[in-house]
Amino acid sequence: MEEQFILRVPPNVAERIERLLNETDPSSSEDKSLDLSFSEDGRSGTFMIGNEHFPASLLDLPCVVESYKTYDDNSLIKTADIGQMIMVRESGDAAPDVIEYRHGLTPPMRDARKRRFRREPDLNPELVSRVEKDLLKIMARGTAENLDILKQAAEQEVEENARGGNKKAAPKPAPKHDVPENHTNAGEPDRSDSEESDDSV
C-alpha cells in the first residue's frame, strides 16, 4: 500500500505542473522546483513552484476514495485509500474555516456532507447528561433520581386511558324490527327462480 493524497491547485498552477512533467529536460525549466511545507498545526502550509509561493490547506474528504494502478489496461491493482486533500489557493483567497471539506471529488458528491450524511439530532445537553447519570445509577444497581416522577406520570397516563375507555363504550346494536310479510300475492303460489327461467324460454 502507498500513502497518497489529492493535490488540488488553481488552473494556472496546474498548467505549469503539467508542462514541467512533460518536459524531457526539467532542469532547463523556470519551474524546476516543487516543494510543500506545513506549519506546526499540520493543517496549513505553503506550496512552492519555482519562485512563487501559494498558501495550502490540508482538508479531510467526506468519504474515502480508493485509487488503483494498472500495468496492462486490463487488471486493476488497489494501491491506497485516500481520505485527505491538499488544497492550494491563490494568495488573495480566504483560508477554509473548517478541516472537513464539504464536497467530494466528483459532481454527484457535491455538498455531500449536507445531502448524503445523517444530520445530528437536536438534543438538550442538560437532558442528555441527566439521562446519562440515571443510566449509570441504574447500571450500578441503584435507582434513578427522577424515577418517582416517571412513575407518577405513567400512573396518570394509565388512569386517563382507563377513564377514556369508560367514556367511549361501544354503542349497542339497534334492535331488529319484524318486517311484516307482503300478502299482495296471497292467492298466487310462490314461484321459484327456476320457474321464471322456464317461462322465459
Solvent accessible surface area in square Angstrom, and as a share of the most:
residue,aa,sasa,rsa
1,M,170,0.76
2,E,81,0.36
3,E,176,0.79
4,Q,56,0.25
5,F,103,0.43
6,I,43,0.22
7,L,70,0.35
8,R,86,0.31
9,V,30,0.17
10,P,15,0.10
11,P,108,0.68
12,N,74,0.38
13,V,0,0.00
14,A,42,0.32
15,E,109,0.49
16,R,40,0.15
17,I,26,0.13
18,E,104,0.47
19,R,130,0.47
20,L,16,0.08
21,L,133,0.66
22,N,110,0.56
23,E,62,0.28
24,T,142,0.82
25,D,78,0.40
26,P,64,0.40
27,S,77,0.50
28,S,89,0.58
29,S,23,0.15
30,E,163,0.73
31,D,16,0.08
32,K,130,0.55
33,S,60,0.38
34,L,79,0.39
35,D,75,0.39
36,L,53,0.26
37,S,53,0.34
38,F,77,0.32
39,S,60,0.39
40,E,183,0.82
41,D,95,0.49
42,G,30,0.29
43,R,66,0.24
44,S,48,0.31
45,G,16,0.16
46,T,45,0.26
47,F,8,0.03
48,M,40,0.18
49,I,0,0.00
50,G,17,0.17
51,N,148,0.76
52,E,81,0.36
53,H,108,0.48
54,F,9,0.04
55,P,36,0.22
56,A,1,0.00
57,S,8,0.05
58,L,30,0.15
59,L,5,0.03
60,D,33,0.17
61,L,12,0.06
62,P,13,0.08
63,C,54,0.32
64,V,98,0.56
65,V,44,0.25
66,E,89,0.40
67,S,23,0.15
68,Y,106,0.40
69,K,88,0.37
70,T,55,0.32
71,Y,178,0.68
72,D,87,0.45
73,D,135,0.70
74,N,125,0.64
75,S,63,0.40
76,L,124,0.62
77,I,88,0.45
78,K,76,0.32
79,T,14,0.08
80,A,1,0.01
81,D,76,0.39
82,I,9,0.04
83,G,29,0.28
84,Q,66,0.29
85,M,0,0.00
86,I,7,0.03
87,M,38,0.17
88,V,5,0.03
89,R,35,0.13
90,E,65,0.29
91,S,86,0.55
92,G,79,0.76
93,D,77,0.40
94,A,93,0.72
95,A,62,0.48
96,P,52,0.33
97,D,137,0.71
98,V,88,0.51
99,I,87,0.44
100,E,86,0.39
101,Y,35,0.13
102,R,128,0.47
103,H,32,0.14
104,G,9,0.08
105,L,56,0.28
106,T,75,0.44
107,P,117,0.74
108,P,81,0.51
109,M,40,0.18
110,R,155,0.56
111,D,25,0.13
112,A,0,0.00
113,R,63,0.23
114,K,134,0.57
115,R,139,0.51
116,R,138,0.50
117,F,82,0.34
118,R,230,0.84
119,R,189,0.69
120,E,154,0.69
121,P,100,0.63
122,D,148,0.77
123,L,113,0.56
124,N,80,0.41
125,P,103,0.65
126,E,130,0.58
127,L,76,0.38
128,V,69,0.40
129,S,49,0.31
130,R,117,0.43
131,V,71,0.41
132,E,98,0.44
133,K,125,0.53
134,D,21,0.11
135,L,97,0.48
136,L,105,0.52
137,K,77,0.33
138,I,89,0.45
139,M,151,0.68
140,A,79,0.61
141,R,228,0.83
142,G,39,0.38
143,T,97,0.56
144,A,11,0.09
145,E,121,0.54
146,N,38,0.20
147,L,63,0.31
148,D,97,0.50
149,I,113,0.57
150,L,110,0.55
151,K,117,0.49
152,Q,109,0.49
153,A,55,0.43
154,A,55,0.43
155,E,106,0.48
156,Q,110,0.49
157,E,105,0.47
158,V,102,0.58
159,E,92,0.41
160,E,107,0.48
161,N,102,0.52
162,A,59,0.45
163,R,140,0.51
164,G,26,0.25
165,G,47,0.45
166,N,122,0.62
167,K,168,0.71
168,K,171,0.72
169,A,78,0.60
170,A,91,0.70
171,P,123,0.77
172,K,188,0.79
173,P,125,0.79
174,A,88,0.68
175,P,105,0.66
176,K,198,0.84
177,H,154,0.69
178,D,140,0.73
179,V,132,0.76
180,P,118,0.74
181,E,135,0.60
182,N,125,0.64
183,H,133,0.59
184,T,111,0.65
185,N,99,0.51
186,A,82,0.64
187,G,80,0.77
188,E,116,0.52
189,P,111,0.70
190,D,137,0.71
191,R,136,0.50
192,S,57,0.37
193,D,120,0.62
194,S,71,0.46
195,E,79,0.35
196,E,96,0.43
197,S,59,0.38
198,D,101,0.52
199,D,98,0.51
200,S,94,0.61
201,V,162,0.93
